[in-house]
Every structure is written in C-alpha cells, then in structure tokens.
Amino acid sequence: MKYSSFSQGLPAGNPVANALVIFVGALAIGVSVVLGFLAFVFLASIVLVLGAVVGLRLWWLNRKLAKGASASRRTREAAQGGVIEGEYHVVKRDEKS
C-alpha cells in the first residue's frame, strides 16, 4: 500500500541545498511580512490623513453655517422689531473738509 504524504522531506538530497532552500524560504517569508506591514502602515496613514481632512472640512462648514445662521437670525429680529440697541459716539468733523 502506497501512502502519499508531505512528510517525505526536502527534495534535494544535498544538505547544503536543503539549508539554502530553508534560508531563502525564511528570507522570502520575512520580506513578505515586512513589506505587508509597511503597506498596511502606509494605507492606514493615508486613511487617517483623509479622515482628518474630511473631519476638519465638515467642522469648518458647520461652524460657518452656524455663524451665518446666527447673523441672519439677528438681522431678521432687528428688522422685525425695528429697534437696534447700541452705543454711539458723536464725531466732530474737521473745519477743512
């Protein structure tokens, strides 16, 4: 009876070739892990920067809209009531002009 399994060992009978295959394989896995981590950090930083830009823009627009709404509300209230409270100072004009 023939059993096929993966426990046959390395294909090369030469121990130096086997060590080289193991070393190159470990090196390839290590490089892949490092490059994958760097790609993840790069993409995560892009997402964070874009999120901050969008959040800042939304905050700015909400602030601008709120400021405009309060100014227009004050103008409407002043127009409806007809009275604007405030202080004034009399400024004397020059004799020359």
Secondary structure, DSSP 8 states (H G I E B T S, - for coil): -----STT--S-S-HHHHHHHHHHHHHHHHHHHHHHHHHHHHHHHHHHHHHHHHHHHHHHHHHHHHHHHHHHHHHHHHHHH-------------S--
